Structure formats: C-alpha cells, structure tokens
Amino acid sequence: MANREHLALLKAGAVTWIEWRKKNPQIEPDLSAANLQGDNLRGANLQGVNLRKVDLGNALLVRANLSGADLSSANLSKAFLVEANLSDANLSVANLSGAIFTQADLSHANLIGADLSEANLRDAAIAHANLIGTDLRGANLRDADLGAAKLIRTNLSFANLIEANLIAADLSEANLSEAEMLGTYLYKTDLYKANLNKAHLSGAYLLRANLSEADLSQADLSWTNLRCANLAGANLTGANLRGADIRGANLSGVNLQEAIMPDASRHNYFTRKSN
C-alpha cells in the first residue's frame, strides 16, 4: 500500500512534490496501489517511484518522468503520456490499453505481458524494450523506433507499423495478421514462424530478414526488398510479390501456390529455388 505521507505530498501539488523530492533524494517514494485515476500529474517527477498496482487510468502524465519506475500490474488505461519518459520502467502485466504514448521514451522498458491494445505509440522510442507476449492489437506504432526490441509471441494483429523501425528486432512467432507495414524497416529482423497472413508489407525493407516458416499467405509483398532474406519453408500462398527484389534469398521449401510473381525471369528463378 502507498505511504500516506508520500501520497499526501503528491496530492498537495507539483511544487510541493518537487521541492520534497529535491530535499529528500535518498527517499524512494511508495505510491503503490494508490488511486490516482484522472489526476493531473503533468511533468511530475516520478523517477524510480514504486507505482506497483497504482490506478492511473485517464491520468494526465504529459512529459512526466517515470524512468526506472515500477508500474508493474498498474492501470494506465487511456492515460495521456505524451512525451513522457518511461525508459527502463517496469510495466510488466500493466493495463495500457488506449493510452497515448506519442513521442514517449519507452526504451529498455519491461513490457512483458502488458496490454497495449489500441494504444497510440506513434513516434515513440521503444528500442531495446522487452515486449514478449505483449498485446498490441490495433496499436498505432507508425514511425516508432522498435530497433532490437524483443517482440517474441507479441500480438500485433491489425497494428499500424507504417515506416516503423524494427531493425534487428525479434518477432519470432509474433502475430502480425493484417498489420499495416508499408515501408517498414525490417533489416535483419527475426520473423521466424511469424503470422503475417494478409499483412500489408508493400515497399518494406526486409534485407537479410529471417522469415523461415513464416505464414505470408495472401500478404502484400509488392516492391519489397527481400534480398538475401531467409524464406525457407515459408507459406506464400496467394501472396503478392509483384516488383519484389528476391535476389540471393533462401527460397527452399517455399509454398508459392497462387502467388503473384515479381516478373517472368524471376518467376523461373523463384520456382527453381523453391522446388
């Protein structure tokens, strides 16, 4: 439970809270399980604070400093976290559904098992974050930086990943069904056994990506860069590969039934390699 004195200081206002924290840098505030639903905490210094199981639903946390804070199992549903600093924060199993994280810093954060469905993460920095098993259904990740992030078994179905940076990210066994990935950067990205059924990848950069055993059935791969990508055992049934660059790709065991090929010359090459 929250320390009553710490909670009273926070409720007293931003000036009182900031002054107290400056005078007592050795104290680690405990606001765990506190009810802060809908509170205005714009720009608040909550760095390293114990906010485990806190209720911050609909709270205003614009430009708040939550770096290193423990927000595990917290409720931040529909909270406003625009430009907030959540780097290195623990958000495991937190409810972040519908929250607004535009231009927020979530780099190196722990988001294992968190609910980020329908969240707005446009332009957010999420590089090196741990999102294993996270629910990102319908989330807006347009232009977000997810470089080297762990997204194993993450649910990204219907998510907007247009022009997002997923370079060297681990998306093995992730669900990207019907995700919008136009122009997404997937250089050396691990998509082993990922579900990309009906995903829209037109113009995506998949150079050296691992797509082995991935489900790309009915996916739009038109004008993608698949040079030196590993597609061994992938399912490309009904996929659109018009204009795709597949030079140097590993195509052994690929299922190309009813797929639209890049062009006539590459069609022959593709078929020969996939047999």
PyMOL commands that set and color helices and strands:
alter all, ss='L'
color gray80, all
select helices_A, chain A and resi 4-11+14-23+264-274
alter helices_A, ss='H'
color red, helices_A
deselect
rebuild
show_as cartoon
